Amino acid sequence: MPYLTSAVLPAGALSGSRQPTLPTGDGLVLRPWRAEDAPAVHAAFQDPLMHRWHIRAAESVDEVRGWIAAWQRAWAEEKDVQWAVADAADDRLLGRVALRNVLLGDGVAEVAYWTVAAARGQGVAARATAALARWALDETGFHRLELSHSVANEASCRVAEKTGFALEGTKRSALLHSDGWHDMHLHARVRGD
């Protein structure tokens, strides 16, 4: 049965080329993950704040190497696309930004991010999210980007607001964290915002 509309982005819109490195223009770079990032990612996940807002733990550097291998393959699969956020001057890992749950045909994806403890309070998540949104919406042709966070995570709410993701509502009891079910704010940006 044919669809009445065309795909917003065709299959291969991402995997048809190499994953780009995206400079933010203000001292950060979004780059593909490397195996040698594993110790820094493992260290980041030892931070208690990561345990509060994320549903995953990293028990070993070897486990994280497996994550990175999956993140590297994800570009070709066009479902979840991950970038390391690094200092442009010294390539020090500062965080991660991603497009998850990518639906090319609908032109929709979910933005996710985290930062290492030493990078918090410096606008790293907002700068990386803004660069990713520019690339996804303006250069690549996505139509809508969504961003969800626990309603208790005020820092993530500030990142969403600073980067033009309008608050659309609250998803009640939407994600199970280690301390129980969290209500989640849903923010979004659409092309042309």
LUMTI-157079 format. One record per residue: x negated, y, z of N, C-alpha, C, O in turn. Coordinates in steps of 0.2 Angstrom, whole numbers, padded with zeros to 4 digits. Layout:
<rec <X Y Z> <X Y Z> <X Y Z> <X Y Z>>;
...
end
This chain:
<rec <-0004 -0006 0000> <0000 0000 0000> <-0004 0006 0000> <-0009 0007 0004>>;
<rec <-0004 0011 -0005> <-0008 0017 -0005> <-0006 0022 0000> <0000 0022 0003>>;
<rec <-0011 0026 0002> <-0010 0031 0007> <-0008 0037 0003> <-0009 0038 -0003>>;
<rec <-0004 0041 0006> <-0002 0048 0003> <-0007 0053 0003> <-0006 0058 0000>>;
<rec <-0012 0052 0007> <-0017 0057 0008> <-0024 0054 0006> <-0025 0048 0007>>;
<rec <-0029 0058 0005> <-0035 0056 0003> <-0039 0056 0010> <-0038 0060 0015>>;
<rec <-0045 0052 0010> <-0049 0052 0016> <-0052 0059 0017> <-0054 0062 0012>>;
<rec <-0052 0062 0023> <-0056 0068 0024> <-0063 0067 0023> <-0066 0071 0019>>;
<rec <-0066 0062 0025> <-0073 0060 0024> <-0073 0053 0021> <-0071 0048 0024>>;
<rec <-0077 0052 0015> <-0077 0045 0013> <-0082 0041 0016> <-0086 0043 0020>>;
<rec <-0081 0034 0016> <-0086 0030 0019> <-0093 0031 0015> <-0093 0033 0009>>;
<rec <-0098 0031 0019> <-0105 0033 0017> <-0106 0041 0018> <-0112 0043 0016>>;
<rec <-0101 0045 0020> <-0103 0052 0021> <-0109 0053 0026> <-0112 0058 0025>>;
<rec <-0109 0048 0031> <-0115 0049 0035> <-0121 0044 0033> <-0126 0046 0032>>;
<rec <-0119 0038 0032> <-0124 0033 0031> <-0128 0033 0024> <-0133 0030 0022>>;
<rec <-0125 0038 0019> <-0127 0039 0013> <-0134 0042 0013> <-0137 0043 0008>>;
<rec <-0136 0045 0018> <-0142 0049 0019> <-0145 0047 0026> <-0142 0044 0030>>;
<rec <-0151 0049 0027> <-0154 0048 0034> <-0151 0052 0039> <-0149 0058 0037>>;
<rec <-0151 0050 0045> <-0149 0054 0050> <-0153 0060 0051> <-0159 0060 0052>>;
<rec <-0150 0066 0051> <-0154 0072 0051> <-0156 0074 0058> <-0154 0072 0063>>;
<rec <-0162 0078 0058> <-0164 0082 0064> <-0161 0089 0063> <-0161 0092 0058>>;
<rec <-0158 0091 0069> <-0154 0097 0069> <-0157 0102 0074> <-0156 0101 0080>>;
<rec <-0161 0107 0071> <-0163 0112 0076> <-0157 0117 0079> <-0153 0118 0075>>;
<rec <-0158 0119 0085> <-0152 0123 0087> <-0154 0130 0086> <-0149 0135 0086>>;
<rec <-0160 0132 0084> <-0162 0139 0083> <-0164 0142 0089> <-0166 0148 0089>>;
<rec <-0164 0139 0095> <-0165 0142 0101> <-0169 0138 0106> <-0169 0138 0112>>;
<rec <-0174 0134 0103> <-0179 0130 0107> <-0177 0123 0108> <-0181 0119 0111>>;
<rec <-0171 0121 0105> <-0170 0113 0106> <-0170 0110 0099> <-0169 0114 0094>>;
<rec <-0170 0104 0099> <-0169 0100 0093> <-0165 0094 0094> <-0166 0090 0099>>;
<rec <-0160 0092 0090> <-0157 0086 0090> <-0160 0081 0085> <-0160 0083 0079>>;
<rec <-0163 0076 0088> <-0166 0071 0083> <-0164 0064 0084> <-0161 0062 0090>>;
<rec <-0165 0060 0079> <-0164 0053 0080> <-0168 0050 0086> <-0173 0052 0088>>;
<rec <-0165 0045 0089> <-0168 0042 0095> <-0174 0038 0093> <-0174 0035 0087>>;
<rec <-0179 0037 0097> <-0185 0033 0096> <-0186 0028 0102> <-0184 0029 0107>>;
<rec <-0189 0022 0100> <-0190 0017 0106> <-0194 0020 0111> <-0193 0018 0117>>;
<rec <-0199 0025 0110> <-0203 0027 0116> <-0199 0032 0120> <-0201 0034 0125>>;
<rec <-0192 0034 0119> <-0188 0038 0123> <-0185 0033 0129> <-0182 0036 0134>>;
<rec <-0186 0027 0129> <-0183 0022 0134> <-0185 0024 0141> <-0180 0024 0145>>;
<rec <-0191 0025 0143> <-0192 0027 0150> <-0189 0033 0152> <-0187 0034 0158>>;
<rec <-0189 0038 0148> <-0185 0044 0150> <-0178 0044 0151> <-0175 0046 0155>>;
<rec <-0175 0040 0146> <-0168 0038 0147> <-0166 0034 0153> <-0162 0036 0157>>;
<rec <-0170 0029 0155> <-0170 0025 0161> <-0170 0030 0167> <-0166 0029 0171>>;
<rec <-0175 0034 0167> <-0176 0039 0173> <-0170 0043 0173> <-0168 0045 0179>>;
<rec <-0167 0046 0168> <-0161 0050 0168> <-0155 0047 0171> <-0152 0050 0175>>;
<rec <-0155 0040 0170> <-0149 0036 0173> <-0150 0034 0180> <-0146 0031 0183>>;
<rec <-0156 0036 0183> <-0156 0035 0190> <-0154 0040 0194> <-0153 0040 0200>>;
<rec <-0152 0046 0191> <-0149 0052 0194> <-0142 0050 0197> <-0138 0048 0193>>;
<rec <-0141 0051 0203> <-0134 0050 0206> <-0128 0054 0202> <-0123 0051 0202>>;
<rec <-0130 0060 0200> <-0125 0063 0196> <-0123 0060 0190> <-0117 0060 0188>>;
<rec <-0127 0056 0187> <-0126 0052 0181> <-0121 0047 0183> <-0116 0045 0179>>;
<rec <-0122 0044 0189> <-0118 0039 0191> <-0111 0041 0192> <-0106 0038 0192>>;
<rec <-0110 0048 0194> <-0104 0050 0196> <-0099 0051 0190> <-0093 0050 0190>>;
<rec <-0102 0054 0184> <-0098 0056 0178> <-0099 0051 0173> <-0095 0051 0168>>;
<rec <-0103 0046 0173> <-0104 0041 0168> <-0102 0034 0170> <-0102 0033 0176>>;
<rec <-0100 0030 0166> <-0097 0023 0168> <-0102 0018 0167> <-0101 0012 0167>>;
<rec <-0108 0020 0165> <-0114 0015 0163> <-0120 0016 0168> <-0121 0022 0170>>;
<rec <-0123 0011 0170> <-0130 0012 0173> <-0135 0008 0169> <-0134 0004 0165>>;
<rec <-0141 0010 0170> <-0147 0008 0167> <-0151 0004 0172> <-0154 0007 0176>>;
<rec <-0152 -0002 0172> <-0155 -0006 0177> <-0163 -0007 0175> <-0167 -0008 0179>>;
<rec <-0164 -0006 0169> <-0171 -0007 0167> <-0173 -0003 0160> <-0169 -0002 0157>>;
<rec <-0179 -0002 0159> <-0182 0001 0153> <-0180 -0004 0147> <-0178 -0001 0142>>;
<rec <-0181 -0010 0148> <-0179 -0015 0143> <-0172 -0014 0141> <-0170 -0015 0135>>;
<rec <-0167 -0014 0146> <-0160 -0013 0144> <-0159 -0007 0140> <-0156 -0007 0135>>;
<rec <-0163 -0001 0142> <-0162 0005 0138> <-0165 0004 0131> <-0162 0007 0126>>;
<rec <-0170 0001 0130> <-0173 -0001 0123> <-0167 -0004 0119> <-0167 -0002 0113>>;
<rec <-0163 -0008 0122> <-0158 -0011 0118> <-0152 -0006 0116> <-0150 -0006 0111>>;
<rec <-0151 -0001 0121> <-0146 0004 0120> <-0149 0008 0114> <-0145 0010 0109>>;
<rec <-0155 0010 0114> <-0158 0014 0109> <-0158 0011 0102> <-0157 0014 0097>>;
<rec <-0160 0004 0102> <-0159 0000 0096> <-0152 0001 0093> <-0151 0002 0087>>;
<rec <-0147 0000 0097> <-0140 0001 0095> <-0139 0008 0093> <-0135 0009 0088>>;
<rec <-0141 0013 0096> <-0140 0020 0094> <-0143 0021 0087> <-0140 0025 0083>>;
<rec <-0149 0018 0086> <-0152 0019 0079> <-0148 0015 0074> <-0148 0018 0068>>;
<rec <-0145 0010 0075> <-0141 0006 0070> <-0134 0010 0069> <-0131 0009 0064>>;
<rec <-0132 0014 0074> <-0125 0016 0074> <-0124 0021 0068> <-0119 0022 0065>>;
<rec <-0130 0025 0066> <-0129 0029 0060> <-0126 0025 0054> <-0122 0028 0050>>;
<rec <-0129 0020 0052> <-0127 0016 0047> <-0120 0013 0047> <-0117 0012 0042>>;
<rec <-0118 0012 0054> <-0111 0009 0055> <-0106 0015 0055> <-0100 0013 0054>>;
<rec <-0108 0021 0055> <-0103 0027 0055> <-0098 0027 0060> <-0092 0029 0058>>;
<rec <-0099 0024 0066> <-0094 0024 0071> <-0096 0028 0077> <-0091 0031 0080>>;
<rec <-0102 0028 0079> <-0104 0032 0085> <-0111 0034 0083> <-0116 0030 0081>>;
<rec <-0112 0040 0083> <-0119 0043 0081> <-0122 0047 0086> <-0119 0052 0089>>;
<rec <-0128 0045 0088> <-0131 0048 0094> <-0138 0052 0092> <-0141 0050 0088>>;
<rec <-0139 0057 0096> <-0145 0061 0095> <-0148 0062 0102> <-0145 0063 0107>>;
<rec <-0155 0062 0102> <-0159 0064 0108> <-0159 0072 0107> <-0160 0074 0102>>;
<rec <-0158 0075 0113> <-0159 0082 0113> <-0166 0083 0116> <-0167 0081 0122>>;
<rec <-0170 0087 0113> <-0177 0087 0115> <-0179 0095 0115> <-0176 0099 0111>>;
<rec <-0184 0096 0119> <-0187 0103 0118> <-0191 0103 0112> <-0195 0099 0110>>;
<rec <-0190 0108 0108> <-0193 0109 0101> <-0200 0110 0101> <-0204 0108 0097>>;
<rec <-0203 0113 0107> <-0210 0114 0107> <-0214 0108 0109> <-0219 0107 0107>>;
<rec <-0211 0104 0114> <-0216 0098 0116> <-0212 0091 0116> <-0215 0086 0118>>;
<rec <-0206 0091 0113> <-0202 0085 0112> <-0200 0082 0118> <-0199 0076 0118>>;
<rec <-0200 0085 0124> <-0198 0082 0130> <-0191 0081 0130> <-0187 0085 0128>>;
<rec <-0189 0075 0132> <-0181 0073 0132> <-0178 0077 0137> <-0180 0077 0143>>;
<rec <-0172 0080 0135> <-0168 0085 0139> <-0161 0082 0140> <-0158 0084 0144>>;
<rec <-0159 0078 0135> <-0152 0075 0135> <-0150 0071 0129> <-0155 0069 0125>>;
<rec <-0144 0070 0129> <-0141 0067 0123> <-0135 0070 0121> <-0131 0073 0125>>;
<rec <-0133 0070 0114> <-0127 0072 0112> <-0125 0067 0106> <-0129 0064 0103>>;
<rec <-0118 0066 0106> <-0116 0061 0101> <-0109 0063 0098> <-0105 0067 0101>>;
<rec <-0108 0059 0093> <-0101 0059 0090> <-0099 0052 0091> <-0102 0047 0088>>;
<rec <-0094 0051 0095> <-0091 0044 0097> <-0085 0043 0093> <-0081 0048 0091>>;
<rec <-0083 0037 0093> <-0076 0035 0090> <-0075 0039 0083> <-0069 0042 0082>>;
<rec <-0080 0039 0079> <-0079 0042 0073> <-0074 0039 0068> <-0074 0033 0067>>;
<rec <-0069 0043 0066> <-0064 0040 0061> <-0065 0045 0054> <-0062 0050 0054>>;
<rec <-0070 0042 0050> <-0071 0047 0044> <-0065 0048 0040> <-0064 0054 0038>>;
<rec <-0061 0043 0039> <-0055 0045 0035> <-0050 0050 0037> <-0047 0054 0034>>;
<rec <-0050 0051 0044> <-0046 0056 0047> <-0050 0062 0049> <-0047 0067 0050>>;
<rec <-0057 0062 0048> <-0061 0068 0049> <-0061 0069 0056> <-0062 0075 0058>>;
<rec <-0061 0064 0061> <-0061 0065 0068> <-0066 0062 0072> <-0068 0056 0070>>;
<rec <-0069 0065 0077> <-0074 0061 0081> <-0073 0065 0088> <-0071 0070 0089>>;
<rec <-0076 0061 0093> <-0077 0063 0100> <-0084 0065 0102> <-0088 0062 0100>>;
<rec <-0085 0071 0104> <-0091 0074 0106> <-0093 0071 0114> <-0088 0072 0118>>;
<rec <-0099 0069 0115> <-0101 0067 0121> <-0108 0070 0122> <-0112 0070 0118>>;
<rec <-0110 0071 0129> <-0117 0073 0130> <-0118 0072 0137> <-0114 0070 0142>>;
<rec <-0125 0072 0139> <-0127 0072 0145> <-0134 0075 0145> <-0137 0076 0140>>;
<rec <-0136 0078 0151> <-0143 0081 0151> <-0147 0078 0157> <-0144 0075 0162>>;
<rec <-0153 0078 0157> <-0158 0075 0162> <-0157 0081 0168> <-0156 0086 0167>>;
<rec <-0158 0078 0174> <-0158 0083 0180> <-0162 0089 0179> <-0159 0095 0181>>;
<rec <-0168 0089 0177> <-0172 0095 0176> <-0170 0100 0171> <-0172 0106 0171>>;
<rec <-0165 0098 0167> <-0163 0102 0161> <-0156 0106 0163> <-0154 0110 0159>>;
<rec <-0153 0104 0169> <-0147 0107 0170> <-0147 0114 0172> <-0152 0116 0175>>;
<rec <-0142 0118 0171> <-0142 0125 0172> <-0145 0129 0167> <-0146 0135 0168>>;
<rec <-0148 0126 0162> <-0151 0130 0157> <-0148 0130 0150> <-0150 0133 0145>>;
<rec <-0141 0128 0150> <-0137 0129 0144> <-0139 0123 0139> <-0137 0124 0133>>;
<rec <-0143 0118 0141> <-0145 0113 0136> <-0138 0110 0133> <-0138 0109 0127>>;
<rec <-0134 0107 0137> <-0128 0104 0134> <-0124 0108 0130> <-0122 0106 0124>>;
<rec <-0123 0115 0132> <-0119 0119 0127> <-0123 0121 0121> <-0119 0121 0116>>;
<rec <-0129 0122 0121> <-0133 0123 0115> <-0133 0117 0110> <-0132 0118 0104>>;
<rec <-0134 0111 0113> <-0134 0105 0109> <-0127 0104 0106> <-0126 0102 0100>>;
<rec <-0122 0105 0110> <-0115 0104 0108> <-0113 0109 0102> <-0110 0107 0097>>;
<rec <-0115 0115 0103> <-0113 0120 0098> <-0117 0118 0091> <-0114 0119 0086>>;
<rec <-0123 0116 0092> <-0127 0114 0086> <-0123 0108 0082> <-0123 0108 0076>>;
<rec <-0121 0103 0086> <-0118 0097 0084> <-0111 0099 0080> <-0110 0096 0075>>;
<rec <-0108 0103 0084> <-0101 0105 0081> <-0102 0109 0074> <-0098 0108 0070>>;
<rec <-0107 0113 0074> <-0108 0117 0068> <-0110 0112 0062> <-0107 0112 0057>>;
<rec <-0114 0107 0064> <-0116 0102 0058> <-0110 0098 0056> <-0109 0097 0050>>;
<rec <-0106 0096 0061> <-0100 0091 0060> <-0095 0095 0056> <-0092 0092 0051>>;
<rec <-0093 0101 0059> <-0087 0104 0056> <-0089 0108 0050> <-0085 0108 0044>>;
<rec <-0094 0112 0050> <-0096 0116 0044> <-0100 0113 0039> <-0099 0115 0033>>;
<rec <-0104 0109 0040> <-0109 0106 0035> <-0106 0099 0033> <-0107 0098 0027>>;
<rec <-0104 0095 0037> <-0102 0088 0035> <-0095 0088 0033> <-0093 0083 0029>>;
<rec <-0090 0092 0036> <-0083 0091 0034> <-0079 0088 0038> <-0073 0087 0036>>;
<rec <-0081 0087 0045> <-0076 0084 0049> <-0070 0089 0050> <-0072 0095 0050>>;
<rec <-0064 0087 0052> <-0059 0092 0053> <-0058 0093 0060> <-0056 0099 0062>>;
<rec <-0059 0088 0064> <-0057 0089 0072> <-0062 0086 0076> <-0064 0080 0074>>;
<rec <-0065 0089 0081> <-0069 0086 0086> <-0065 0087 0093> <-0063 0092 0095>>;
<rec <-0065 0081 0096> <-0062 0081 0103> <-0068 0080 0108> <-0073 0077 0107>>;
<rec <-0066 0083 0114> <-0071 0082 0120> <-0067 0081 0126> <-0063 0085 0128>>;
<rec <-0069 0075 0130> <-0065 0074 0136> <-0070 0074 0142> <-0076 0072 0141>>;
<rec <-0068 0076 0147> <-0072 0075 0154> <-0067 0075 0159> <-0061 0077 0159>>;
<rec <-0069 0072 0165> <-0066 0072 0171> <-0064 0079 0173> <-0068 0083 0173>>;
<rec <-0057 0079 0175> <-0055 0086 0178> <-0059 0088 0184> <-0060 0094 0185>>;
<rec <-0063 0084 0187> <-0067 0086 0193> <-0074 0088 0190> <-0078 0091 0194>>;
<rec <-0076 0087 0184> <-0082 0089 0182> <-0082 0096 0179> <-0081 0097 0173>>;
<rec <-0083 0101 0183> <-0082 0108 0181> <-0088 0110 0177> <-0087 0114 0172>>;
<rec <-0094 0107 0177> <-0099 0109 0173> <-0097 0107 0166> <-0099 0111 0161>>;
<rec <-0095 0101 0165> <-0093 0099 0158> <-0087 0104 0155> <-0087 0105 0149>>;
<rec <-0083 0106 0159> <-0077 0110 0157> <-0080 0117 0155> <-0078 0120 0150>>;
<rec <-0085 0119 0158> <-0089 0125 0156> <-0092 0125 0149> <-0092 0129 0145>>;
<rec <-0095 0119 0148> <-0098 0117 0142> <-0093 0117 0136> <-0094 0121 0131>>;
<rec <-0088 0114 0137> <-0082 0114 0132> <-0080 0121 0131> <-0079 0123 0125>>;
<rec <-0079 0125 0136> <-0076 0132 0135> <-0081 0136 0131> <-0080 0140 0127>>;
<rec <-0088 0136 0133> <-0093 0140 0130> <-0094 0138 0123> <-0096 0142 0119>>;
<rec <-0092 0132 0121> <-0094 0130 0114> <-0087 0130 0110> <-0087 0127 0104>>;
<rec <-0082 0133 0112> <-0076 0134 0108> <-0071 0128 0108> <-0067 0128 0103>>;
<rec <-0072 0124 0112> <-0067 0118 0113> <-0061 0120 0117> <-0062 0121 0123>>;
<rec <-0055 0121 0114> <-0050 0124 0117> <-0047 0118 0122> <-0047 0112 0119>>;
<rec <-0045 0120 0128> <-0041 0115 0132> <-0034 0113 0129> <-0030 0118 0128>>;
<rec <-0033 0107 0128> <-0027 0105 0125> <-0022 0101 0130> <-0016 0101 0129>>;
<rec <-0025 0099 0136> <-0021 0096 0141> <-0025 0091 0145> <-0031 0091 0145>>;
<rec <-0021 0088 0149> <-0024 0083 0154> <-0021 0076 0152> <-0015 0075 0152>>;
<rec <-0026 0071 0152> <-0024 0064 0151> <-0024 0061 0158> <-0029 0060 0161>>;
<rec <-0018 0059 0161> <-0018 0057 0167> <-0021 0050 0168> <-0019 0045 0164>>;
<rec <-0025 0049 0173> <-0027 0042 0175> <-0030 0039 0169> <-0028 0033 0168>>;
<rec <-0034 0042 0165> <-0036 0040 0159> <-0043 0036 0159> <-0044 0033 0154>>;
<rec <-0047 0037 0164> <-0054 0033 0163> <-0056 0031 0170> <-0056 0035 0175>>;
<rec <-0058 0025 0170> <-0060 0022 0177> <-0067 0023 0178> <-0071 0021 0174>>;
<rec <-0069 0027 0183> <-0076 0028 0185> <-0077 0023 0191> <-0073 0020 0194>>;
<rec <-0083 0023 0194> <-0085 0019 0200> <-0081 0021 0206> <-0080 0017 0210>>;
<rec <-0078 0027 0206> <-0074 0029 0212> <-0067 0029 0211> <-0063 0032 0215>>;
<rec <-0065 0026 0205> <-0058 0026 0204> <-0056 0029 0197> <-0060 0031 0194>>;
<rec <-0049 0030 0196> <-0047 0032 0190> <-0047 0040 0190> <-0046 0043 0195>>;
<rec <-0049 0043 0185> <-0050 0050 0184> <-0045 0053 0179> <-0044 0050 0173>>;
<rec <-0042 0058 0180> <-0038 0062 0175> <-0044 0065 0171> <-0049 0067 0173>>;
<rec <-0042 0066 0165> <-0047 0069 0160> <-0044 0075 0156> <-0038 0074 0154>>;
<rec <-0048 0080 0156> <-0046 0086 0152> <-0048 0084 0144> <-0053 0080 0143>>;
<rec <-0043 0086 0140> <-0044 0085 0133> <-0045 0092 0130> <-0041 0096 0130>>;
<rec <-0051 0093 0127> <-0053 0099 0123> <-0054 0097 0116> <-0055 0091 0114>>;
<rec <-0053 0102 0111> <-0054 0101 0104> <-0056 0107 0101> <-0054 0113 0102>>;
<rec <-0060 0106 0095> <-0061 0111 0090> <-0059 0108 0083> <-0060 0102 0082>>;
<rec <-0056 0113 0079> <-0054 0111 0073> <-0058 0115 0068> <-0060 0121 0069>>;
<rec <-0059 0113 0062> <-0063 0116 0057> <-0059 0123 0056> <-0053 0124 0055>>;
<rec <-0063 0128 0056> <-0061 0135 0055> <-0060 0139 0062> <-0058 0145 0062>>;
<rec <-0060 0135 0067> <-0060 0139 0074> <-0065 0144 0075> <-0066 0147 0080>>;
end
